[in-house]
Amino acid sequence: MNNRISMKKSLIIITYSLFFSAIAFAQNTLTIEQCQQMAKENYPLIKRYGLIERSKEYNLSNAGKGYLPQFSLSAKASYQSEVTKIPIDIKGIDIKGLSKDQYSAAIDVTQTIWDGGIINSKKDITKASSYAEQKQLDVDMYKIVYQVNQMYFGILLLDARLKQNTLLQEELQRNFDLISSYITNGIANQTDLDAIKVELLKTVQNKAQIVSNKKAYLNMLGILIGQKLDENTILPKPNADNLIISSQVKRPELELFDAQLVNLETQKKAIKAGYMPKLGLFLTGGYGKPALNMLNNDFSAYYIGGIRLSWNFGSLYTQKNDRKLIETNQDNIATSRETFLFNTSLETSQEQNEINKNKDLLKYDDDIVTLRNNVKRATEAKVTNGTSTVIDLMRDVNAEDLAKQDRIRHEIELLQAIYNLKYTINN
């Protein structure tokens, strides 16, 4: 009975240990896609999305207030050298003339009935401009993906080199122990042992450099994504076999060009609204001396109300040039779009060639490593038999290590080239 209880407790402890280990592993593991998303969320520029939206709402609200009644207050005091007089002299009747000092205070109220479409044009321009700003921000934010890719694959390469360095140290240590036994048996001398010791120290030195570089890369990636990264952080190698890359370019720059064209089109519509007639109501109420009755030289109140139609033809002078200017800007954007697609096509071709090159190189890497290993083992046997030197052995050990490093580099460069292609076309 006690044994069963003990076994149950052990199973519970093991289960909980595995569970929390899995959680810790997941928390300490960051894929390249997670790093890209975290970098975008951590980038200070992301705050501008909210600011752009806020500015748009303010501008739309201001434009809509154009339909509200408009009030203005004016006051005037003047002294005139001459005033209007009635040129009639009637005996027994004293007709007083107007005073040369005159005063007036008035409130004007206007209400737009139809403005020719100016207010709606302002709203359309505000929306189009805000959308174009957001797309420009998308372009700026997209650049951070490339920075993350460079840091991520740089760390993967350093990780792989670090593992290979450990294997090389173990290989050299094994040879060091082997030659030490040969010295004891009188087959080798101290010079042979020193030759291995030099290579072993160089490997330790190289490891220190790799560790330092990895720490710097982790620090830079950590700053980008807003996380504290250390040597325990796991960055899994992406699986290139699962990546499907289409040929269609979906870069944010293309959406920016489209948004800029829409913005210019709304400006073109606003030109038409600028020379349309305006219709509105008006009301003026005031107090002055004289008021509306020019024969009354006393202070009195007055008002005027009515409907007003106005049509300003001045904008017709510049209408043609304004349209031509917008069309020129549209042509510039079309040229920029064409240039961008041309350059993107060149980059895509270069990256596809880089992918094919590394795939071809990887086809031979395994065979080269195997052959280098065979040569090294043959040299080890010759050293044991006394027909070859330790210097020859170190040469073949280093040649095998170099072949393994080439294989590692080609594998990482292939993955990086694939992700560079993904970035170029925004797959």
Backbone torsions as a table, in degrees:
resi	resn	phi	psi	omega
1	MET	NA	-46.6	179.3
2	ASN	-63.3	-35.1	179.4
3	ASN	-64.9	-39.8	178.9
4	ARG	-64.1	-43.6	179.0
5	ILE	-62.9	-41.2	179.8
6	SER	-63.9	-39.9	178.7
7	MET	-65.7	-40.5	178.4
8	LYS	-62.8	-43.2	178.5
9	LYS	-61.8	-40.9	-179.6
10	SER	-64.2	-41.9	179.3
11	LEU	-64.2	-40.0	179.2
12	ILE	-63.9	-43.7	-179.8
13	ILE	-63.1	-43.7	179.8
14	ILE	-63.8	-42.2	-179.9
15	THR	-61.5	-47.1	179.2
16	TYR	-64.0	-37.9	179.5
17	SER	-63.5	-44.0	178.8
18	LEU	-65.5	-39.1	-179.1
19	PHE	-62.5	-49.9	-178.1
20	PHE	-71.7	-28.7	175.0
21	SER	-66.2	-39.7	178.6
22	ALA	-64.9	-39.9	178.5
23	ILE	-64.0	-45.4	-180.0
24	ALA	-62.2	-39.2	179.2
25	PHE	-64.6	-43.3	-179.3
26	ALA	-64.5	-39.5	-179.2
27	GLN	-69.5	-26.2	-176.3
28	ASN	-96.4	4.4	-178.1
29	THR	-112.2	131.9	-179.6
30	LEU	-131.4	119.4	175.1
31	THR	-80.5	167.3	-179.3
32	ILE	-66.2	-35.3	178.0
33	GLU	-66.6	-38.8	177.2
34	GLN	-64.2	-41.3	179.0
35	CYS	-62.9	-40.8	179.3
36	GLN	-61.8	-45.7	-178.7
37	GLN	-66.9	-42.0	-180.0
38	MET	-65.2	-36.2	179.2
39	ALA	-65.7	-39.8	177.9
40	LYS	-64.0	-43.5	-178.4
41	GLU	-69.5	-26.9	-178.0
42	ASN	-88.6	-16.6	-175.1
43	TYR	-69.1	127.6	-177.1
44	PRO	-56.3	-27.8	-176.6
45	LEU	-64.1	-19.0	-177.5
46	ILE	-63.5	-22.8	178.8
47	LYS	-63.6	-22.5	-177.1
48	ARG	-67.3	-24.0	177.8
49	TYR	-58.3	-46.5	178.6
50	GLY	-65.9	-36.9	-179.8
51	LEU	-67.9	-39.6	178.5
52	ILE	-63.8	-43.6	-179.8
53	GLU	-64.6	-39.6	179.8
54	ARG	-65.4	-43.4	179.1
55	SER	-62.5	-38.4	179.0
56	LYS	-62.2	-44.5	-179.4
57	GLU	-63.3	-40.3	178.1
58	TYR	-62.7	-45.4	-177.9
59	ASN	-66.8	-38.4	177.4
60	LEU	-65.6	-40.1	178.3
61	SER	-63.8	-42.2	179.1
62	ASN	-64.6	-40.4	179.8
63	ALA	-64.6	-40.6	-179.7
64	GLY	-64.8	-24.6	179.3
65	LYS	-72.1	-5.7	176.1
66	GLY	-66.5	-18.7	178.1
67	TYR	-86.2	-7.3	178.8
68	LEU	-79.6	154.5	176.6
69	PRO	-59.4	140.7	-179.6
70	GLN	-106.9	130.4	-177.8
71	PHE	-113.0	142.9	173.4
72	SER	-145.4	143.3	-179.4
73	LEU	-116.3	133.9	178.4
74	SER	-137.4	149.2	177.4
75	ALA	-142.0	146.4	-175.5
76	LYS	-148.7	138.4	172.1
77	ALA	-132.3	132.2	-175.6
78	SER	-143.8	159.7	173.8
79	TYR	-128.5	126.6	-173.6
80	GLN	-111.6	144.0	179.1
81	SER	-72.7	-22.0	-178.1
82	GLU	-152.2	146.8	178.9
83	VAL	-128.9	166.7	-180.0
84	THR	-70.8	133.2	177.1
85	LYS	-126.9	152.1	176.1
86	ILE	-88.9	117.8	-174.5
87	PRO	-80.2	50.2	-179.6
88	ILE	-132.0	131.1	178.9
89	ASP	-114.6	105.6	-178.2
90	ILE	-107.4	124.6	-177.0
91	LYS	-65.5	129.5	178.1
92	GLY	88.9	-5.4	179.9
93	ILE	-121.3	123.8	179.4
94	ASP	-101.3	105.7	178.8
95	ILE	-94.0	111.8	-179.0
96	LYS	-77.9	138.5	175.4
97	GLY	-85.3	174.8	178.8
98	LEU	-75.6	152.5	176.3
99	SER	-74.9	149.1	176.2
100	LYS	-75.5	-22.4	172.9
101	ASP	-93.7	125.1	-175.1
102	GLN	-129.0	149.7	-175.0
103	TYR	-137.6	147.9	179.4
104	SER	-157.9	138.7	172.6
105	ALA	-137.1	131.9	-174.0
106	ALA	-146.2	152.9	172.3
107	ILE	-115.7	126.1	178.9
108	ASP	-106.5	132.5	177.1
109	VAL	-123.5	127.3	177.2
110	THR	-125.0	145.6	179.2
111	GLN	-132.5	118.6	-180.0
112	THR	-72.7	129.9	172.5
113	ILE	-99.1	-46.7	177.1
114	TRP	-149.0	126.3	-176.2
115	ASP	-107.9	13.7	179.7
116	GLY	80.2	3.1	179.0
117	GLY	100.3	9.8	-177.1
118	ILE	-65.1	-44.8	-177.9
119	ILE	-64.2	-44.7	177.4
120	ASN	-62.7	-37.0	178.1
121	SER	-64.2	-40.6	177.5
122	LYS	-61.2	-41.2	179.0
123	LYS	-65.0	-43.7	179.4
124	ASP	-62.9	-41.9	179.3
125	ILE	-65.0	-40.1	178.4
126	THR	-61.0	-46.5	179.7
127	LYS	-64.1	-44.5	-178.4
128	ALA	-66.3	-40.5	179.7
129	SER	-65.7	-42.4	179.0
130	SER	-64.3	-40.8	178.7
131	TYR	-63.5	-41.8	178.3
132	ALA	-64.5	-38.4	177.2
133	GLU	-63.3	-41.0	178.7
134	GLN	-63.6	-40.0	179.7
135	LYS	-69.1	-35.1	174.6
136	GLN	-64.5	-37.5	177.6
137	LEU	-67.3	-37.3	175.6
138	ASP	-58.7	-41.6	179.1
139	VAL	-62.8	-45.8	-179.7
140	ASP	-64.8	-39.3	-179.5
141	MET	-70.1	-31.0	-176.5
142	TYR	-66.2	-28.3	-177.4
143	LYS	-62.3	-25.4	-177.8
144	ILE	-69.0	-23.3	177.8
145	VAL	-60.8	-41.8	-179.8
146	TYR	-63.4	-41.2	179.7
147	GLN	-62.9	-41.8	178.3
148	VAL	-62.7	-43.5	179.5
149	ASN	-57.8	-44.8	-178.7
150	GLN	-62.3	-44.2	-179.9
151	MET	-66.2	-44.4	-174.9
152	TYR	-62.7	-50.6	-178.2
153	PHE	-72.6	-27.1	173.2
154	GLY	-62.4	-41.3	178.4
155	ILE	-68.2	-40.8	177.9
156	LEU	-59.6	-42.5	179.8
157	LEU	-65.1	-42.8	179.3
158	LEU	-66.3	-37.2	176.4
159	ASP	-60.4	-47.0	-179.2
160	ALA	-64.6	-40.8	178.1
161	ARG	-65.4	-34.3	179.1
162	LEU	-66.4	-42.3	177.7
163	LYS	-64.3	-41.7	178.5
164	GLN	-66.2	-35.8	177.8
165	ASN	-62.6	-40.3	178.2
166	THR	-62.9	-42.7	178.1
167	LEU	-63.6	-39.4	179.6
168	LEU	-66.3	-40.8	177.9
169	GLN	-61.6	-41.6	178.3
170	GLU	-63.5	-39.6	178.5
171	GLU	-63.8	-45.7	-179.5
172	LEU	-67.6	-37.7	178.5
173	GLN	-64.9	-38.4	177.6
174	ARG	-62.3	-44.0	178.2
175	ASN	-66.9	-35.3	178.1
176	PHE	-62.1	-45.3	178.8
177	ASP	-65.2	-37.4	-179.2
178	LEU	-65.9	-46.0	-179.4
179	ILE	-67.8	-33.0	176.5
180	SER	-60.4	-40.5	178.0
181	SER	-68.7	-32.3	177.7
182	TYR	-66.7	-36.6	178.7
183	ILE	-63.7	-40.8	179.1
184	THR	-61.2	-36.3	-178.9
185	ASN	-88.9	-0.7	177.6
186	GLY	81.6	11.8	-179.4
187	ILE	-84.6	-34.4	-178.9
188	ALA	-122.6	171.1	179.6
189	ASN	-123.1	178.8	-176.8
190	GLN	-64.6	-31.7	179.5
191	THR	-61.5	-39.4	177.6
192	ASP	-63.2	-41.7	179.7
193	LEU	-66.3	-38.0	178.6
194	ASP	-64.4	-36.0	179.3
195	ALA	-61.3	-40.9	178.0
196	ILE	-70.4	-38.7	-179.8
197	LYS	-60.9	-39.0	178.1
198	VAL	-61.3	-46.1	-179.9
199	GLU	-64.9	-36.6	179.1
200	LEU	-66.0	-41.6	178.4
201	LEU	-66.7	-38.3	177.6
202	LYS	-63.0	-36.5	178.7
203	THR	-68.3	-40.9	177.0
204	VAL	-63.3	-41.6	178.1
205	GLN	-62.2	-42.5	179.5
206	ASN	-64.7	-36.1	178.1
207	LYS	-63.2	-41.7	179.5
208	ALA	-61.1	-38.4	179.1
209	GLN	-68.3	-41.8	179.2
210	ILE	-63.6	-44.1	179.7
211	VAL	-61.6	-41.1	179.3
212	SER	-64.8	-43.6	179.2
213	ASN	-65.0	-40.1	179.4
214	LYS	-64.4	-40.7	178.6
215	LYS	-61.0	-41.0	179.0
216	ALA	-65.6	-42.1	179.5
217	TYR	-65.9	-41.9	178.1
218	LEU	-62.7	-39.0	179.0
219	ASN	-63.8	-44.0	179.7
220	MET	-66.2	-42.1	178.1
221	LEU	-65.1	-39.0	178.3
222	GLY	-61.4	-39.1	177.3
223	ILE	-64.9	-40.5	-179.4
224	LEU	-62.8	-42.9	-173.8
225	ILE	-96.4	-4.9	178.0
226	GLY	73.8	30.9	179.6
227	GLN	-129.9	152.1	175.8
228	LYS	-86.3	115.5	-179.3
229	LEU	-111.5	144.2	176.1
230	ASP	-138.2	-170.8	-175.8
231	GLU	-67.1	-14.6	179.0
232	ASN	-86.5	-9.0	178.6
233	THR	-68.9	131.0	-178.0
234	ILE	-102.0	122.5	176.0
235	LEU	-113.8	97.2	-176.8
236	PRO	-66.3	147.1	179.1
237	LYS	-76.0	127.1	179.7
238	PRO	-60.7	148.4	177.7
239	ASN	-91.0	104.5	-176.4
240	ALA	-67.9	-23.2	-177.5
241	ASP	-67.2	-25.7	-177.3
242	ASN	-90.9	-1.9	-177.1
243	LEU	-87.0	124.8	176.4
244	ILE	-115.1	116.6	-176.4
245	ILE	-112.6	120.4	178.3
246	SER	-86.3	168.2	-178.9
247	SER	-89.9	-6.9	-177.3
248	GLN	-78.3	126.8	179.9
249	VAL	-81.7	125.8	-179.1
250	LYS	-126.4	36.3	-177.6
251	ARG	-67.8	147.9	178.7
252	PRO	-63.8	-20.6	177.8
253	GLU	-61.4	-34.8	179.9
254	LEU	-66.5	-39.6	176.7
255	GLU	-67.2	-32.5	177.0
256	LEU	-65.4	-44.3	178.6
257	PHE	-60.2	-43.1	178.7
258	ASP	-62.2	-42.6	-179.6
259	ALA	-65.1	-37.7	178.3
260	GLN	-66.2	-38.0	177.8
261	LEU	-66.3	-40.9	177.3
262	VAL	-62.5	-40.5	179.2
263	ASN	-61.4	-43.1	178.8
264	LEU	-67.0	-35.2	179.5
265	GLU	-65.7	-38.1	177.3
266	THR	-67.0	-34.0	176.9
267	GLN	-67.2	-34.8	178.4
268	LYS	-65.9	-39.0	177.5
269	LYS	-66.8	-31.8	-179.9
270	ALA	-67.1	-26.4	178.4
271	ILE	-62.3	-42.5	179.5
272	LYS	-63.3	-40.2	-179.7
273	ALA	-65.4	-25.7	-177.0
274	GLY	-68.3	-28.0	-179.0
275	TYR	-109.1	15.7	175.6
276	MET	-84.0	154.2	178.8
277	PRO	-69.2	156.2	178.6
278	LYS	-118.4	138.9	-179.5
279	LEU	-126.3	133.4	-178.9
280	GLY	-160.3	166.3	175.3
281	LEU	-97.0	152.1	176.1
282	PHE	-142.0	152.4	176.8
283	LEU	-147.6	127.3	177.7
284	THR	-122.0	125.1	175.9
285	GLY	-123.2	133.9	-175.7
286	GLY	-151.1	-179.2	178.9
287	TYR	-144.2	124.6	-176.0
288	GLY	-163.1	176.1	177.5
289	LYS	-138.0	107.7	-5.0
290	PRO	-78.6	166.2	174.7
291	ALA	-90.9	-132.0	178.5
292	LEU	-79.5	-28.8	179.5
293	ASN	-82.7	103.9	-175.9
294	MET	-70.6	-11.4	179.0
295	LEU	-90.1	-7.1	179.8
296	ASN	-103.1	113.0	-175.4
297	ASN	-92.8	16.8	179.3
298	ASP	-104.7	162.2	174.2
299	PHE	-66.2	134.8	177.7
300	SER	-157.8	158.8	179.2
301	ALA	-88.1	158.0	179.4
302	TYR	-156.6	165.1	172.9
303	TYR	-151.7	155.0	175.8
304	ILE	-136.7	133.6	176.6
305	GLY	-137.8	154.4	178.8
306	GLY	171.9	-165.3	179.1
307	ILE	-120.0	142.1	-174.3
308	ARG	-129.6	133.8	173.0
309	LEU	-114.0	126.8	178.4
310	SER	-130.3	146.7	-178.4
311	TRP	-146.3	109.6	-179.0
312	ASN	-97.0	116.5	-178.4
313	PHE	-92.8	2.3	-177.1
314	GLY	-62.4	-33.2	-177.9
315	SER	-69.7	-16.3	178.8
316	LEU	-65.4	-25.6	-179.8
317	TYR	-64.1	-36.0	-175.1
318	THR	-105.4	0.1	-174.8
319	GLN	-57.2	-46.8	-177.0
320	LYS	-63.1	-46.4	-179.9
321	ASN	-65.8	-36.5	178.3
322	ASP	-62.1	-42.5	178.1
323	ARG	-65.4	-43.2	179.6
324	LYS	-62.6	-37.8	179.1
325	LEU	-64.3	-43.1	178.4
326	ILE	-64.9	-41.9	178.9
327	GLU	-63.7	-35.7	176.5
328	THR	-64.2	-42.4	177.7
329	ASN	-64.5	-36.4	176.6
330	GLN	-64.7	-39.6	177.2
331	ASP	-64.5	-37.9	178.1
332	ASN	-62.9	-41.9	179.1
333	ILE	-66.1	-41.2	178.1
334	ALA	-61.3	-39.2	177.9
335	THR	-66.7	-41.5	178.2
336	SER	-62.6	-40.2	178.8
337	ARG	-64.0	-45.1	180.0
338	GLU	-62.9	-41.6	179.1
339	THR	-64.7	-42.2	179.7
340	PHE	-61.6	-45.4	179.5
341	LEU	-64.7	-35.7	178.2
342	PHE	-64.4	-48.4	179.8
343	ASN	-65.2	-36.8	178.1
344	THR	-65.0	-37.9	177.4
345	SER	-63.2	-40.6	177.3
346	LEU	-63.2	-46.2	-179.8
347	GLU	-62.9	-40.7	179.3
348	THR	-61.5	-42.6	179.1
349	SER	-63.6	-43.5	179.4
350	GLN	-63.1	-42.9	-178.0
351	GLU	-70.6	-35.0	176.5
352	GLN	-65.8	-38.8	175.8
353	ASN	-63.8	-38.9	178.3
354	GLU	-64.5	-39.4	177.5
355	ILE	-63.4	-48.1	-179.3
356	ASN	-63.1	-39.0	-180.0
357	LYS	-61.8	-47.6	-178.3
358	ASN	-68.8	-33.2	175.0
359	LYS	-63.4	-42.2	178.6
360	ASP	-64.9	-41.5	-179.8
361	LEU	-65.3	-38.3	-178.9
362	LEU	-66.6	-24.2	178.9
363	LYS	-61.3	-30.9	-174.7
364	TYR	-103.1	-12.8	-174.5
365	ASP	-61.4	-44.5	-178.5
366	ASP	-61.8	-42.6	178.9
367	ASP	-64.5	-40.4	-179.9
368	ILE	-64.3	-43.5	178.8
369	VAL	-62.7	-42.7	179.3
370	THR	-61.5	-45.0	-179.8
371	LEU	-66.4	-40.5	177.7
372	ARG	-62.4	-37.6	178.1
373	ASN	-66.1	-40.1	177.8
374	ASN	-62.5	-43.2	179.3
375	VAL	-63.2	-42.4	-179.7
376	LYS	-62.2	-44.7	-179.1
377	ARG	-64.4	-37.4	177.7
378	ALA	-64.1	-40.1	179.1
379	THR	-67.4	-37.0	176.4
380	GLU	-59.6	-42.6	179.3
381	ALA	-64.5	-38.5	179.2
382	LYS	-66.9	-37.4	177.2
383	VAL	-63.8	-40.3	178.4
384	THR	-62.6	-37.7	-179.4
385	ASN	-83.7	-7.3	179.3
386	GLY	82.4	12.0	-179.5
387	THR	-97.8	0.2	177.4
388	SER	-144.4	162.5	-175.7
389	THR	-101.4	163.8	176.2
390	VAL	-65.4	-31.6	177.2
391	ILE	-60.2	-41.8	177.1
392	ASP	-63.4	-39.0	179.9
393	LEU	-64.8	-43.6	179.1
394	MET	-62.6	-36.1	177.9
395	ARG	-62.3	-43.4	-178.3
396	ASP	-74.7	-32.1	175.2
397	VAL	-63.5	-45.3	179.2
398	ASN	-66.2	-35.4	179.1
399	ALA	-65.7	-40.1	177.3
400	GLU	-65.8	-42.6	179.0
401	ASP	-62.0	-41.0	178.9
402	LEU	-63.9	-39.1	178.2
403	ALA	-64.1	-39.7	178.3
404	LYS	-67.3	-39.6	178.1
405	GLN	-65.3	-36.8	176.6
406	ASP	-62.2	-41.5	179.3
407	ARG	-63.7	-42.2	177.6
408	ILE	-61.4	-46.8	-177.7
409	ARG	-63.0	-42.4	-179.5
410	HIS	-64.8	-36.9	-179.7
411	GLU	-67.0	-45.7	179.9
412	ILE	-68.3	-40.9	179.7
413	GLU	-64.5	-32.5	176.1
414	LEU	-64.9	-47.3	178.4
415	LEU	-61.7	-42.2	-179.3
416	GLN	-65.9	-38.7	178.3
417	ALA	-64.3	-37.9	178.1
418	ILE	-64.5	-43.4	179.9
419	TYR	-73.3	-28.3	172.8
420	ASN	-65.1	-38.9	177.1
421	LEU	-66.6	-40.7	175.8
422	LYS	-58.2	-42.2	-179.6
423	TYR	-66.3	-41.7	-175.5
424	THR	-62.7	-38.3	-177.9
425	ILE	-105.1	-2.6	-178.6
426	ASN	54.5	57.1	-178.3
427	ASN	-72.8	NA	NA
